[in-house]
Amino acid sequence: MLELINIKKRYGESAYIFDGINLKVDKMSIVELLGENGIGKTTLLNIISGMTKFEGEIKLNNISLKENFKKYMKGVSLIGNTPFLYDYLTPSETIDMILSFLNKKSFDASLDYLIEEIGLNKYKNTLTRELSLGTRQKLAFILAFLSSPTLILLDEPFVNFDIRSRKVILDYLKNYVIENNAILIYARHSTDTDLADFPNKKIILKTDEHLNKVVLVSDNRET
């Protein structure tokens, strides 16, 4: 389970972006995070991923982000909408480098299959700087799963994929969440009809005019 407890966030002395966000997400959940541009979806994902400071508490399977940062982070992968990659390494070299950081010599066969299905194998020896934005996004996606995370955070992840790759990746994500008792949270900015039945929980960030703060509106759904 992922727990967000009284999360507050502001930059410097400015007004709080969040002022008391609370949320519980069970295992095997696919959560869609919605809200208008600039309301704080990316900020919230960065908070959950340990990438930015905040007030409050976050726990993943009872592991505190603040009290046991390294252990918490072992279970988390974040894919941003502009992923950082090493321009002068090929996808093959990049994967090998990340595996070495993880002290692993190989990765799950399902990822090998996914690399083939989304066409990344065709560019395995091409410098990353020469790849299209969509292909770079595919590489970032593969890298995020090398550590077998239990919490996957995606920021507008599907916009640069071709239709077939989107379907293959969506199927992979659904199976991964179930087979690994994982949690997936992704921020979406635009309306995508092929994602209509993908999440089993929707969370909307919206401004409460009466309270003068951003609040969460949760909608649990059956898939």
Z-matrix of the N, CA and C atoms (Angstrom, degrees):
N
C 1 1.463
C 2 1.528 1 110.37
N 3 1.324 2 115.19 1 143.03
C 4 1.459 3 121.95 2 173.65
C 5 1.531 4 107.67 3 -105.07
N 6 1.340 5 115.66 4 131.09
C 7 1.462 6 120.43 5 179.38
C 8 1.523 7 110.56 6 -126.24
N 9 1.316 8 116.60 7 126.09
C 10 1.453 9 123.29 8 171.18
C 11 1.521 10 107.08 9 -108.16
N 12 1.339 11 116.93 10 122.80
C 13 1.453 12 121.47 11 -172.67
C 14 1.527 13 109.81 12 -122.19
N 15 1.326 14 115.35 13 109.22
C 16 1.471 15 122.94 14 174.70
C 17 1.529 16 111.92 15 51.98
N 18 1.330 17 116.00 16 52.28
C 19 1.459 18 121.31 17 -177.24
C 20 1.529 19 110.46 18 -75.11
N 21 1.333 20 115.10 19 128.76
C 22 1.457 21 121.60 20 176.43
C 23 1.523 22 108.49 21 -128.56
N 24 1.334 23 115.45 22 144.74
C 25 1.461 24 119.35 23 -179.34
C 26 1.523 25 110.31 24 -150.71
N 27 1.323 26 115.62 25 131.37
C 28 1.453 27 120.41 26 169.61
C 29 1.519 28 108.41 27 -149.76
N 30 1.323 29 116.25 28 161.43
C 31 1.458 30 122.07 29 178.54
C 32 1.521 31 108.90 30 -106.87
N 33 1.326 32 116.39 31 118.56
C 34 1.455 33 120.85 32 -178.31
C 35 1.512 34 111.65 33 62.98
N 36 1.324 35 115.97 34 -131.55
C 37 1.463 36 121.50 35 -179.71
C 38 1.521 37 112.24 36 -100.12
N 39 1.328 38 116.88 37 12.01
C 40 1.466 39 120.27 38 -179.76
C 41 1.520 40 110.88 39 -71.01
N 42 1.320 41 116.18 40 171.42
C 43 1.467 42 121.05 41 177.98
C 44 1.522 43 109.81 42 -63.99
N 45 1.325 44 116.48 43 154.49
C 46 1.450 45 121.22 44 179.43
C 47 1.525 46 111.27 45 -65.23
N 48 1.347 47 116.18 46 132.21
C 49 1.471 48 120.59 47 170.51
C 50 1.521 49 108.48 48 -71.99
N 51 1.343 50 115.42 49 -47.21
C 52 1.464 51 122.14 50 173.38
C 53 1.524 52 107.88 51 -120.34
N 54 1.309 53 115.84 52 142.29
C 55 1.460 54 119.51 53 -179.32
C 56 1.526 55 109.46 54 -141.56
N 57 1.336 56 115.05 55 73.49
C 58 1.461 57 119.68 56 177.54
C 59 1.514 58 114.34 57 104.12
N 60 1.351 59 117.39 58 48.80
C 61 1.469 60 122.10 59 177.47
C 62 1.523 61 109.15 60 -83.05
N 63 1.331 62 116.36 61 128.45
C 64 1.468 63 122.62 62 176.57
C 65 1.526 64 109.33 63 -126.95
N 66 1.334 65 115.65 64 137.22
C 67 1.458 66 119.66 65 -177.20
C 68 1.523 67 110.14 66 -159.56
N 69 1.330 68 116.03 67 141.73
C 70 1.464 69 122.21 68 171.39
C 71 1.525 70 108.14 69 -126.77
N 72 1.338 71 115.79 70 131.92
C 73 1.463 72 121.47 71 178.93
C 74 1.523 73 108.44 72 -127.71
N 75 1.320 74 116.77 73 122.73
C 76 1.456 75 121.38 74 -179.65
C 77 1.522 76 111.46 75 -76.31
N 78 1.331 77 115.59 76 162.36
C 79 1.458 78 121.13 77 172.77
C 80 1.523 79 109.95 78 -60.31
N 81 1.329 80 115.57 79 157.10
C 82 1.465 81 123.87 80 -179.27
C 83 1.531 82 111.76 81 60.26
N 84 1.339 83 115.06 82 36.32
C 85 1.466 84 120.81 83 177.59
C 86 1.519 85 110.13 84 -109.00
N 87 1.326 86 115.74 85 140.78
C 88 1.456 87 122.85 86 170.25
C 89 1.520 88 106.51 87 -115.65
N 90 1.320 89 115.76 88 112.78
C 91 1.461 90 121.76 89 -171.13
C 92 1.528 91 110.11 90 -112.51
N 93 1.317 92 115.31 91 127.06
C 94 1.458 93 121.08 92 175.60
C 95 1.524 94 108.82 93 -99.43
N 96 1.324 95 116.04 94 125.02
C 97 1.460 96 122.60 95 -178.97
C 98 1.526 97 108.48 96 -103.40
N 99 1.327 98 115.44 97 116.97
C 100 1.454 99 121.43 98 -175.93
C 101 1.515 100 111.33 99 -117.10
N 102 1.327 101 116.36 100 163.51
C 103 1.449 102 122.23 101 177.59
C 104 1.509 103 110.30 102 155.00
N 105 1.315 104 115.87 103 156.87
C 106 1.459 105 119.65 104 -177.63
C 107 1.520 106 110.71 105 -66.74
N 108 1.327 107 115.97 106 160.82
C 109 1.460 108 121.23 107 -179.24
C 110 1.529 109 110.64 108 -58.64
N 111 1.339 110 115.40 109 135.81
C 112 1.446 111 120.85 110 175.67
C 113 1.514 112 115.39 111 85.19
N 114 1.329 113 117.80 112 1.98
C 115 1.462 114 119.27 113 -176.01
C 116 1.526 115 112.60 114 -81.98
N 117 1.353 116 116.96 115 -19.88
C 118 1.466 117 118.51 116 174.65
C 119 1.512 118 115.93 117 126.44
N 120 1.329 119 117.65 118 17.86
C 121 1.474 120 119.97 119 -179.50
C 122 1.526 121 110.96 120 -62.80
N 123 1.328 122 116.64 121 -48.44
C 124 1.460 123 120.11 122 179.66
C 125 1.522 124 110.99 123 -64.10
N 126 1.324 125 116.93 124 -39.91
C 127 1.468 126 120.91 125 177.81
C 128 1.518 127 111.11 126 -60.01
N 129 1.334 128 116.79 127 -43.27
C 130 1.461 129 120.20 128 -179.71
C 131 1.523 130 110.93 129 -65.05
N 132 1.327 131 117.97 130 -41.54
C 133 1.465 132 120.53 131 176.96
C 134 1.524 133 110.96 132 -62.96
N 135 1.330 134 116.68 133 -40.28
C 136 1.465 135 120.32 134 178.74
C 137 1.521 136 111.66 135 -65.24
N 138 1.332 137 116.82 136 -35.51
C 139 1.465 138 120.54 137 176.80
C 140 1.523 139 109.96 138 -64.60
N 141 1.328 140 116.59 139 -49.01
C 142 1.464 141 121.01 140 -177.87
C 143 1.524 142 110.86 141 -63.46
N 144 1.325 143 116.67 142 -32.10
C 145 1.469 144 120.59 143 -178.05
C 146 1.523 145 113.17 144 -82.76
N 147 1.334 146 117.48 145 -2.63
C 148 1.455 147 120.12 146 -179.42
C 149 1.511 148 114.13 147 80.51
N 150 1.338 149 117.00 148 15.24
C 151 1.460 150 120.73 149 -175.38
C 152 1.523 151 113.36 150 -89.13
N 153 1.337 152 117.00 151 -14.53
C 154 1.457 153 119.60 152 -178.71
C 155 1.524 154 110.37 153 -143.12
N 156 1.322 155 116.41 154 151.33
C 157 1.464 156 121.25 155 -177.37
C 158 1.522 157 111.03 156 -73.06
N 159 1.327 158 116.01 157 155.32
C 160 1.459 159 121.48 158 -179.33
C 161 1.522 160 109.12 159 -159.64
N 162 1.301 161 115.60 160 166.58
C 163 1.464 162 122.33 161 171.36
C 164 1.523 163 107.86 162 -103.43
N 165 1.328 164 117.09 163 145.20
C 166 1.457 165 121.07 164 -178.40
C 167 1.523 166 110.53 165 114.60
N 168 1.315 167 116.19 166 -158.29
C 169 1.456 168 121.54 167 -176.60
C 170 1.522 169 110.67 168 -141.63
N 171 1.327 170 115.58 169 142.64
C 172 1.469 171 122.14 170 173.90
C 173 1.521 172 108.23 171 -130.78
N 174 1.331 173 115.94 172 133.24
C 175 1.456 174 121.16 173 178.56
C 176 1.534 175 109.50 174 -129.58
N 177 1.319 176 115.21 175 138.10
C 178 1.463 177 122.21 176 173.57
C 179 1.519 178 107.66 177 -120.71
N 180 1.324 179 116.40 178 112.96
C 181 1.470 180 121.50 179 -175.74
C 182 1.531 181 110.65 180 51.95
N 183 1.335 182 114.41 181 44.91
C 184 1.473 183 123.92 182 178.43
C 185 1.528 184 114.21 183 69.24
N 186 1.324 185 117.55 184 10.31
C 187 1.464 186 121.17 185 175.58
C 188 1.526 187 108.35 186 -97.31
N 189 1.317 188 116.74 187 120.50
C 190 1.460 189 121.89 188 -176.95
C 191 1.522 190 111.13 189 -77.99
N 192 1.330 191 116.12 190 132.15
C 193 1.459 192 120.21 191 177.17
C 194 1.527 193 110.40 192 -62.76
N 195 1.321 194 117.31 193 -42.31
C 196 1.461 195 120.68 194 -175.93
C 197 1.525 196 112.90 195 -77.85
N 198 1.329 197 116.93 196 -38.15
C 199 1.463 198 119.71 197 -174.76
C 200 1.520 199 113.19 198 -86.33
N 201 1.327 200 116.97 199 -24.12
C 202 1.467 201 120.34 200 -178.47
C 203 1.525 202 109.13 201 -141.27
N 204 1.336 203 114.18 202 62.21
C 205 1.463 204 121.83 203 -171.26
C 206 1.527 205 112.93 204 -55.25
N 207 1.333 206 117.67 205 -49.29
C 208 1.470 207 120.75 206 -175.70
C 209 1.519 208 111.68 207 -62.99
N 210 1.325 209 116.82 208 -42.51
C 211 1.464 210 120.10 209 -179.84
C 212 1.519 211 110.65 210 -67.00
N 213 1.331 212 116.86 211 -40.61
C 214 1.462 213 121.81 212 177.31
C 215 1.529 214 110.09 213 -59.95
N 216 1.328 215 116.27 214 -47.31
C 217 1.461 216 120.87 215 -174.11
C 218 1.522 217 112.99 216 -67.93
N 219 1.327 218 117.66 217 -22.71
C 220 1.461 219 120.06 218 177.51
C 221 1.522 220 111.90 219 -61.26
N 222 1.324 221 116.60 220 -25.71
C 223 1.452 222 120.28 221 -177.08
C 224 1.515 223 114.32 222 -98.36
N 225 1.349 224 117.82 223 6.00
C 226 1.466 225 121.05 224 -170.70
C 227 1.521 226 112.06 225 -120.46
N 228 1.336 227 116.44 226 137.12
C 229 1.464 228 122.03 227 171.05
C 230 1.517 229 109.03 228 -132.15
N 231 1.326 230 115.86 229 134.13
C 232 1.468 231 122.53 230 178.24
C 233 1.515 232 109.28 231 -120.10
N 234 1.322 233 116.35 232 129.95
C 235 1.464 234 121.20 233 171.75
C 236 1.520 235 107.13 234 -114.77
N 237 1.328 236 116.86 235 111.86
C 238 1.460 237 120.95 236 178.09
C 239 1.517 238 111.61 237 -80.87
N 240 1.337 239 116.21 238 170.51
C 241 1.472 240 118.45 239 -179.47
C 242 1.522 241 112.36 240 -77.75
N 243 1.330 242 117.40 241 -12.47
C 244 1.475 243 121.62 242 170.77
C 245 1.530 244 107.41 243 -131.20
N 246 1.335 245 117.38 244 79.30
C 247 1.463 246 121.15 245 -173.09
C 248 1.519 247 112.50 246 -64.72
N 249 1.341 248 114.97 247 144.05
C 250 1.465 249 120.34 248 175.11
C 251 1.521 250 108.85 249 -83.50
N 252 1.328 251 115.78 250 126.44
C 253 1.460 252 121.53 251 177.69
C 254 1.530 253 108.80 252 -136.13
N 255 1.325 254 115.83 253 159.54
C 256 1.461 255 121.12 254 179.35
C 257 1.532 256 109.44 255 -86.26
N 258 1.325 257 116.84 256 109.73
C 259 1.464 258 121.86 257 -171.98
C 260 1.511 259 114.27 258 -60.79
N 261 1.341 260 117.66 259 -31.63
C 262 1.456 261 119.71 260 -173.04
C 263 1.528 262 112.80 261 -102.92
N 264 1.331 263 115.26 262 22.53
C 265 1.457 264 121.75 263 168.93
C 266 1.525 265 108.58 264 -117.05
N 267 1.308 266 116.37 265 150.42
C 268 1.462 267 120.33 266 174.17
C 269 1.528 268 108.83 267 -81.87
N 270 1.346 269 119.03 268 164.33
C 271 1.465 270 119.93 269 174.49
C 272 1.518 271 112.92 270 -54.50
N 273 1.334 272 117.08 271 -40.76
C 274 1.465 273 120.91 272 179.23
C 275 1.523 274 111.12 273 -62.02
N 276 1.322 275 116.86 274 -44.37
C 277 1.462 276 121.55 275 179.79
C 278 1.532 277 111.06 276 -67.45
N 279 1.329 278 115.69 277 -37.66
C 280 1.465 279 120.13 278 179.85
C 281 1.523 280 110.90 279 -65.21
N 282 1.317 281 116.32 280 -44.02
C 283 1.468 282 120.69 281 177.93
C 284 1.527 283 110.35 282 -61.12
N 285 1.347 284 116.84 283 -44.91
C 286 1.471 285 120.46 284 179.09
C 287 1.527 286 111.25 285 -61.79
N 288 1.326 287 116.68 286 -38.17
C 289 1.461 288 120.69 287 -179.72
C 290 1.536 289 110.61 288 -65.15
N 291 1.339 290 116.93 289 -45.71
C 292 1.463 291 120.43 290 -179.79
C 293 1.525 292 110.38 291 -65.21
N 294 1.320 293 117.14 292 -39.58
C 295 1.468 294 120.12 293 176.92
C 296 1.529 295 111.11 294 -60.45
N 297 1.330 296 116.66 295 -38.50
C 298 1.467 297 119.80 296 179.25
C 299 1.524 298 110.76 297 -66.56
N 300 1.346 299 116.80 298 -37.33
C 301 1.461 300 120.33 299 176.29
C 302 1.530 301 110.83 300 -62.22
N 303 1.336 302 115.69 301 -33.52
C 304 1.469 303 121.48 302 -178.02
C 305 1.528 304 112.40 303 -88.35
N 306 1.338 305 116.32 304 0.20
C 307 1.472 306 121.74 305 -175.83
C 308 1.526 307 111.73 306 57.75
N 309 1.319 308 114.77 307 41.17
C 310 1.459 309 121.06 308 177.98
C 311 1.527 310 108.99 309 -121.20
N 312 1.321 311 116.35 310 146.39
C 313 1.456 312 120.87 311 179.85
C 314 1.525 313 112.47 312 -100.24
N 315 1.318 314 116.68 313 -18.73
C 316 1.457 315 120.26 314 -178.95
C 317 1.519 316 109.18 315 -150.64
N 318 1.327 317 115.50 316 175.04
C 319 1.458 318 119.61 317 178.58
C 320 1.522 319 110.02 318 -129.40
N 321 1.316 320 115.76 319 170.52
C 322 1.453 321 122.47 320 -175.13
C 323 1.528 322 111.16 321 -58.82
N 324 1.337 323 115.81 322 143.61
C 325 1.464 324 121.19 323 -178.67
C 326 1.520 325 112.21 324 -60.52
N 327 1.324 326 116.99 325 -29.33
C 328 1.468 327 119.89 326 -179.65
C 329 1.532 328 110.85 327 -65.42
N 330 1.330 329 116.83 328 -31.33
C 331 1.465 330 119.70 329 176.61
C 332 1.520 331 111.11 330 -72.33
N 333 1.314 332 117.14 331 -36.77
C 334 1.461 333 121.68 332 176.30
C 335 1.528 334 109.72 333 -60.23
N 336 1.325 335 114.79 334 -43.66
C 337 1.473 336 120.72 335 177.52
C 338 1.527 337 110.10 336 -63.38
N 339 1.337 338 116.92 337 -42.15
C 340 1.463 339 121.38 338 -178.70
C 341 1.526 340 111.20 339 -63.96
N 342 1.329 341 117.05 340 -41.13
C 343 1.463 342 121.21 341 178.24
C 344 1.532 343 110.16 342 -57.17
N 345 1.319 344 115.08 343 -41.15
C 346 1.474 345 120.52 344 178.49
C 347 1.524 346 111.24 345 -67.60
N 348 1.320 347 116.37 346 -45.16
C 349 1.470 348 121.64 347 -173.67
C 350 1.525 349 112.96 348 -68.18
N 351 1.333 350 117.89 349 -33.14
C 352 1.466 351 119.79 350 -179.16
C 353 1.524 352 112.13 351 -92.92
N 354 1.334 353 116.43 352 2.47
C 355 1.454 354 120.78 353 173.69
C 356 1.518 355 115.21 354 81.01
N 357 1.315 356 117.84 355 11.82
C 358 1.468 357 120.04 356 -179.60
C 359 1.522 358 111.84 357 -69.95
N 360 1.325 359 116.69 358 -26.69
C 361 1.464 360 121.20 359 -179.62
C 362 1.526 361 112.37 360 -59.24
N 363 1.332 362 116.79 361 -27.53
C 364 1.469 363 120.58 362 -179.24
C 365 1.531 364 111.78 363 -67.76
N 366 1.322 365 116.21 364 -19.14
C 367 1.469 366 120.28 365 -175.96
C 368 1.523 367 112.19 366 -116.15
N 369 1.328 368 116.82 367 17.82
C 370 1.461 369 120.02 368 -172.59
C 371 1.527 370 113.36 369 -62.61
N 372 1.345 371 117.06 370 -24.21
C 373 1.465 372 120.37 371 -179.28
C 374 1.527 373 112.51 372 -110.97
N 375 1.340 374 116.37 373 16.64
C 376 1.461 375 121.86 374 178.05
C 377 1.528 376 109.57 375 -97.06
N 378 1.326 377 117.80 376 136.97
C 379 1.457 378 119.72 377 177.13
C 380 1.523 379 110.08 378 -58.43
N 381 1.310 380 116.16 379 138.54
C 382 1.462 381 120.97 380 -176.47
C 383 1.522 382 111.86 381 -58.89
N 384 1.326 383 117.48 382 -34.81
C 385 1.465 384 120.75 383 -179.30
C 386 1.525 385 112.41 384 -62.96
N 387 1.333 386 117.59 385 -18.34
C 388 1.454 387 121.63 386 -179.29
C 389 1.525 388 112.82 387 -95.87
N 390 1.329 389 117.42 388 -0.50
C 391 1.461 390 121.03 389 -178.04
C 392 1.529 391 111.10 390 -83.60
N 393 1.324 392 115.71 391 152.14
C 394 1.463 393 120.63 392 174.21
C 395 1.525 394 109.55 393 -69.27
N 396 1.324 395 116.76 394 165.19
C 397 1.457 396 121.36 395 -179.75
C 398 1.527 397 110.87 396 -60.91
N 399 1.328 398 116.40 397 -40.58
C 400 1.458 399 120.27 398 178.80
C 401 1.518 400 112.84 399 -64.04
N 402 1.327 401 116.92 400 -40.32
C 403 1.467 402 120.82 401 179.80
C 404 1.528 403 110.49 402 -70.38
N 405 1.317 404 117.22 403 -36.47
C 406 1.466 405 120.63 404 175.37
C 407 1.531 406 110.11 405 -62.69
N 408 1.331 407 115.78 406 -39.31
C 409 1.456 408 120.17 407 178.92
C 410 1.530 409 110.55 408 -65.14
N 411 1.316 410 116.87 409 -37.69
C 412 1.472 411 120.83 410 176.89
C 413 1.532 412 110.37 411 -62.84
N 414 1.322 413 116.45 412 -42.77
C 415 1.465 414 120.09 413 178.97
C 416 1.531 415 110.26 414 -63.01
N 417 1.327 416 116.87 415 -44.24
C 418 1.468 417 120.22 416 178.29
C 419 1.524 418 111.13 417 -59.91
N 420 1.310 419 116.03 418 -37.69
C 421 1.461 420 121.06 419 178.95
C 422 1.531 421 110.47 420 -62.81
N 423 1.319 422 117.01 421 -46.83
C 424 1.465 423 120.86 422 179.17
C 425 1.523 424 110.67 423 -61.91
N 426 1.324 425 117.18 424 -44.42
C 427 1.462 426 121.30 425 -179.38
C 428 1.523 427 111.64 426 -59.08
N 429 1.327 428 116.55 427 -37.04
C 430 1.464 429 120.98 428 -177.00
C 431 1.518 430 112.56 429 -65.15
N 432 1.324 431 116.81 430 -23.89
C 433 1.463 432 119.95 431 -176.05
C 434 1.529 433 113.37 432 -100.28
N 435 1.320 434 117.47 433 -0.89
C 436 1.462 435 119.98 434 178.83
C 437 1.524 436 111.72 435 -64.60
N 438 1.329 437 116.76 436 -27.51
C 439 1.469 438 120.97 437 -178.05
C 440 1.524 439 112.66 438 -90.41
N 441 1.327 440 117.62 439 3.62
C 442 1.480 441 122.68 440 -178.96
C 443 1.532 442 111.12 441 53.16
N 444 1.331 443 117.98 442 59.54
C 445 1.463 444 121.18 443 -175.22
C 446 1.528 445 112.80 444 -69.89
N 447 1.329 446 115.31 445 154.64
C 448 1.466 447 121.05 446 173.52
C 449 1.524 448 111.62 447 -102.15
N 450 1.339 449 116.14 448 -11.00
C 451 1.465 450 121.72 449 173.82
C 452 1.521 451 108.13 450 -131.71
N 453 1.326 452 116.41 451 117.48
C 454 1.458 453 122.23 452 -178.84
C 455 1.521 454 108.25 453 -113.35
N 456 1.324 455 116.40 454 127.24
C 457 1.455 456 122.65 455 -178.68
C 458 1.524 457 108.64 456 -119.58
N 459 1.308 458 116.65 457 124.74
C 460 1.459 459 121.64 458 -176.29
C 461 1.523 460 109.74 459 -126.03
N 462 1.321 461 116.64 460 129.64
C 463 1.462 462 121.10 461 -179.91
C 464 1.522 463 109.00 462 -107.59
N 465 1.328 464 115.90 463 105.92
C 466 1.472 465 123.25 464 -178.55
C 467 1.531 466 110.17 465 46.84
N 468 1.333 467 116.93 466 61.06
C 469 1.459 468 120.59 467 -165.09
C 470 1.526 469 116.74 468 -83.83
N 471 1.327 470 118.48 469 -16.76
C 472 1.459 471 119.29 470 -166.40
C 473 1.524 472 114.18 471 -107.43
N 474 1.328 473 118.01 472 0.10
C 475 1.467 474 119.78 473 -170.23
C 476 1.528 475 113.51 474 -69.23
N 477 1.317 476 117.83 475 -27.03
C 478 1.472 477 119.91 476 -174.75
C 479 1.528 478 113.78 477 -100.65
N 480 1.333 479 117.23 478 6.98
C 481 1.457 480 120.80 479 -180.00
C 482 1.529 481 110.88 480 -91.88
N 483 1.321 482 115.57 481 144.76
C 484 1.457 483 119.56 482 171.23
C 485 1.525 484 108.85 483 -69.30
N 486 1.322 485 116.96 484 163.33
C 487 1.470 486 122.44 485 -172.75
C 488 1.515 487 111.79 486 -57.28
N 489 1.331 488 117.97 487 -44.88
C 490 1.459 489 120.54 488 -177.67
C 491 1.527 490 111.24 489 -66.04
N 492 1.333 491 116.10 490 -44.12
C 493 1.464 492 119.52 491 -179.96
C 494 1.521 493 111.35 492 -63.36
N 495 1.324 494 116.70 493 -37.72
C 496 1.470 495 120.32 494 176.87
C 497 1.520 496 110.70 495 -58.46
N 498 1.317 497 116.24 496 -46.93
C 499 1.471 498 119.84 497 -178.91
C 500 1.517 499 111.28 498 -63.11
N 501 1.331 500 116.36 499 -44.67
C 502 1.463 501 120.75 500 179.90
C 503 1.535 502 110.16 501 -61.05
N 504 1.315 503 117.25 502 -43.99
C 505 1.464 504 121.39 503 -178.23
C 506 1.521 505 111.56 504 -69.49
N 507 1.330 506 117.53 505 -40.07
C 508 1.463 507 120.36 506 177.14
C 509 1.526 508 110.99 507 -61.35
N 510 1.330 509 116.58 508 -42.22
C 511 1.470 510 120.45 509 177.21
C 512 1.521 511 110.73 510 -63.44
N 513 1.333 512 115.95 511 -42.07
C 514 1.467 513 119.93 512 178.85
C 515 1.524 514 110.61 513 -61.12
N 516 1.323 515 116.85 514 -45.17
C 517 1.462 516 121.29 515 -178.88
C 518 1.525 517 111.98 516 -61.55
N 519 1.324 518 116.53 517 -44.85
C 520 1.469 519 119.75 518 179.71
C 521 1.520 520 110.81 519 -60.15
N 522 1.314 521 116.34 520 -46.63
C 523 1.468 522 120.20 521 179.91
C 524 1.523 523 111.55 522 -65.40
N 525 1.326 524 116.22 523 -40.35
C 526 1.472 525 120.24 524 -178.81
C 527 1.523 526 111.02 525 -62.38
N 528 1.322 527 116.86 526 -46.07
C 529 1.462 528 121.26 527 -178.86
C 530 1.518 529 111.20 528 -58.82
N 531 1.321 530 116.93 529 -42.11
C 532 1.470 531 121.50 530 -179.15
C 533 1.521 532 111.07 531 -71.20
N 534 1.325 533 116.60 532 -48.21
C 535 1.469 534 120.71 533 -173.93
C 536 1.534 535 112.86 534 -70.51
N 537 1.334 536 117.32 535 -23.75
C 538 1.465 537 120.64 536 -176.06
C 539 1.525 538 113.40 537 -113.50
N 540 1.349 539 116.56 538 11.98
C 541 1.478 540 119.89 539 -177.42
C 542 1.523 541 110.94 540 49.18
N 543 1.313 542 115.94 541 42.09
C 544 1.458 543 121.39 542 -173.11
C 545 1.529 544 111.61 543 -96.33
N 546 1.317 545 114.95 544 174.71
C 547 1.464 546 123.35 545 175.53
C 548 1.524 547 107.75 546 -125.55
N 549 1.318 548 116.20 547 132.96
C 550 1.463 549 122.22 548 176.20
C 551 1.519 550 108.58 549 -119.87
N 552 1.328 551 116.52 550 127.31
C 553 1.464 552 121.96 551 174.09
C 554 1.521 553 107.69 552 -125.76
N 555 1.329 554 116.75 553 124.81
C 556 1.457 555 118.97 554 179.34
C 557 1.526 556 110.02 555 -132.36
N 558 1.332 557 114.83 556 140.90
C 559 1.458 558 121.27 557 176.99
C 560 1.519 559 108.79 558 -91.63
N 561 1.318 560 114.63 559 135.68
C 562 1.468 561 119.50 560 179.44
C 563 1.512 562 108.59 561 -129.50
N 564 1.329 563 115.92 562 134.17
C 565 1.459 564 121.07 563 -176.83
C 566 1.524 565 112.35 564 -106.30
N 567 1.311 566 117.17 565 -30.30
C 568 1.458 567 120.56 566 -176.82
C 569 1.521 568 110.23 567 -114.10
N 570 1.321 569 115.79 568 168.32
C 571 1.460 570 121.27 569 -179.55
C 572 1.524 571 109.69 570 -87.08
N 573 1.327 572 116.68 571 118.65
C 574 1.459 573 122.43 572 178.29
C 575 1.518 574 107.86 573 -121.05
N 576 1.331 575 116.79 574 114.08
C 577 1.464 576 120.02 575 -175.20
C 578 1.515 577 112.19 576 -65.25
N 579 1.329 578 118.24 577 -29.55
C 580 1.462 579 119.95 578 -178.68
C 581 1.522 580 112.62 579 -75.93
N 582 1.331 581 117.55 580 -4.63
C 583 1.460 582 121.02 581 175.96
C 584 1.528 583 112.40 582 -101.25
N 585 1.321 584 116.64 583 2.16
C 586 1.470 585 120.47 584 -173.64
C 587 1.523 586 112.30 585 -57.17
N 588 1.322 587 117.46 586 -40.43
C 589 1.467 588 121.31 587 -177.03
C 590 1.528 589 112.56 588 -104.55
N 591 1.317 590 116.96 589 11.57
C 592 1.462 591 119.78 590 -176.18
C 593 1.523 592 113.44 591 -76.86
N 594 1.340 593 120.66 592 -48.91
C 595 1.473 594 119.85 593 -177.78
C 596 1.523 595 112.55 594 -81.18
N 597 1.337 596 116.85 595 156.84
C 598 1.467 597 120.04 596 169.35
C 599 1.523 598 111.18 597 -109.51
N 600 1.332 599 115.73 598 4.01
C 601 1.466 600 120.51 599 175.82
C 602 1.518 601 107.92 600 -151.25
N 603 1.319 602 116.09 601 136.16
C 604 1.455 603 120.90 602 175.81
C 605 1.520 604 109.48 603 -118.50
N 606 1.333 605 114.68 604 137.54
C 607 1.461 606 120.90 605 176.15
C 608 1.526 607 107.67 606 -125.81
N 609 1.312 608 115.52 607 128.96
C 610 1.459 609 120.54 608 -179.51
C 611 1.520 610 109.34 609 -114.06
N 612 1.324 611 115.54 610 126.00
C 613 1.463 612 121.06 611 171.45
C 614 1.520 613 107.93 612 -88.65
N 615 1.321 614 116.89 613 125.29
C 616 1.459 615 119.71 614 179.01
C 617 1.518 616 109.84 615 -145.48
N 618 1.319 617 115.55 616 157.28
C 619 1.459 618 121.18 617 179.58
C 620 1.518 619 109.90 618 -87.26
N 621 1.325 620 116.03 619 124.24
C 622 1.461 621 121.71 620 174.55
C 623 1.530 622 107.37 621 -90.34
N 624 1.333 623 115.39 622 109.16
C 625 1.465 624 119.82 623 -175.14
C 626 1.527 625 112.01 624 -64.35
N 627 1.341 626 117.50 625 -32.56
C 628 1.461 627 120.62 626 -177.73
C 629 1.533 628 110.96 627 -73.07
N 630 1.352 629 115.91 628 -39.69
C 631 1.468 630 119.70 629 -179.25
C 632 1.521 631 112.41 630 -88.62
N 633 1.346 632 115.76 631 -12.41
C 634 1.464 633 122.18 632 -179.05
C 635 1.530 634 111.45 633 56.94
N 636 1.346 635 116.45 634 46.56
C 637 1.457 636 120.62 635 176.53
C 638 1.523 637 109.31 636 -156.37
N 639 1.318 638 115.14 637 165.13
C 640 1.467 639 121.25 638 177.59
C 641 1.524 640 108.62 639 -83.29
N 642 1.337 641 115.78 640 132.86
C 643 1.461 642 121.08 641 -179.51
C 644 1.527 643 109.38 642 -125.98
N 645 1.342 644 115.41 643 163.50
C 646 1.454 645 122.20 644 175.99
C 647 1.513 646 110.08 645 -100.34
N 648 1.317 647 115.67 646 135.49
C 649 1.462 648 121.19 647 170.81
C 650 1.524 649 106.84 648 -116.44
N 651 1.328 650 116.92 649 119.71
C 652 1.473 651 121.50 650 -174.03
C 653 1.515 652 110.39 651 -104.47
N 654 1.342 653 114.41 652 141.51
C 655 1.458 654 121.19 653 178.76
C 656 1.516 655 108.70 654 -135.17
N 657 1.346 656 117.99 655 103.03
C 658 1.461 657 121.23 656 177.61
C 659 1.521 658 109.44 657 -81.05
N 660 1.330 659 115.50 658 138.52
C 661 1.458 660 119.88 659 -177.71
C 662 1.517 661 109.39 660 -136.31
N 663 1.306 662 115.70 661 154.40
C 664 1.471 663 121.10 662 174.65
C 665 1.516 664 107.83 663 -93.12
N 666 1.339 665 116.32 664 139.73
C 667 1.459 666 120.47 665 176.64
C 668 1.510 667 110.10 666 -107.10
